[in-house]
Amino acid sequence: MNILVCGIGSIGRRHIRILKELGVKNFIAYRSEKNGKKISDDSIKEIFDLNEIADHKIDGALITNPTSLHVKTATTLATAGIPMLIEKPLGKDLDGIDELQKIVTEKNVQVLMGYNFIYHPAIMEMKKLIAEEKIGRIVAARSQFGTYMPGWHKEEDYKKSYAALPELGGGVVLTSIHEQNYLTDFFGKVTDVMAMEVGGSEIGIDSEEAVEILMKHESGVVSNVHLNFFQKPYFRNCQLIGNDGTMFWDFMKPEITILKKDNAETIKLGKDAMELLDVSYKEQLKHFLDVISKNVEPRITLQDGINDMKVALKILTDIKRNLN
């Protein structure tokens, strides 16, 4: 099997590592610039022009380049009939999305959106418990994600990273779209959304650094999401409030807690948080290989990615952020 990887940053390299563990042996890396550090891996062939894909038999592709390039890259691959995984978010705006959707439909190309949290053991367990009405009917949900962006890659200037620059699709709303996505997966499409920006220039980037979001889902559940790029230490959690109890997950603990009036229950999911995170990436890529080889329906489709983009752009409009 030959896998094309468009963008060899940290996420592209993580995917290659995991795919090797899953038995994939051959990779083609598309890089837009030749002056970068050469890849010292015999299993990876480098190309510097997407037109070169015609010279290779490609079974599937991963789009892991900057957000602003996702749609353009995906359109080229869709035209060539190549199934793909597009890292979240789909893009930085809606430009080119109609054309991409048209080509994908005409060519019958399988597209999986890359939201690894959907495959996280805690998220999967919560979804199952929601269906079982473990805490009764869910009424409300709260999710929070906070991270200190300057500490991500200490050897790089974080202010020049894609996540910091609006023209590359940066900002906390698009970069940290996981919470919006899994809450939508839990409770259905977002029918109404409101947002307010939080704080000011805490870390000095050009994009929005923090936001409070309220979403009304088609199931009737109202969810609240807080996202920020300046919190220390790293903080990520989800609280579901039902009419018969509360469910809580802290990313840093490999467990889910169920609280009811007279008792508490802890569901253990593994040894540590990083193990569960690695499982999420591995299960996502297992699914992608099934999409490629067995024509399995993608768990999160291109249309899901488009729906998420429309909600995210409404949030950015609410906080009066210039998307251009």
PyMOL commands that set and color helices and strands:
alter all, ss='L'
color gray80, all
select helices_A, chain A and resi 10-21+50-55+67-79+97-107+116-119+121-131+149-151+158-160+162-164+166-168+172-175+178-187+273-294+302-318
alter helices_A, ss='H'
color red, helices_A
select strands_A, chain A and resi 2-6+26-30+44-47+60-63+84-87+111-114+138-148+190-197+210-217+222-228+230-242+245-250+255-259+264-268
alter strands_A, ss='S'
color yellow, strands_A
deselect
rebuild
show_as cartoon
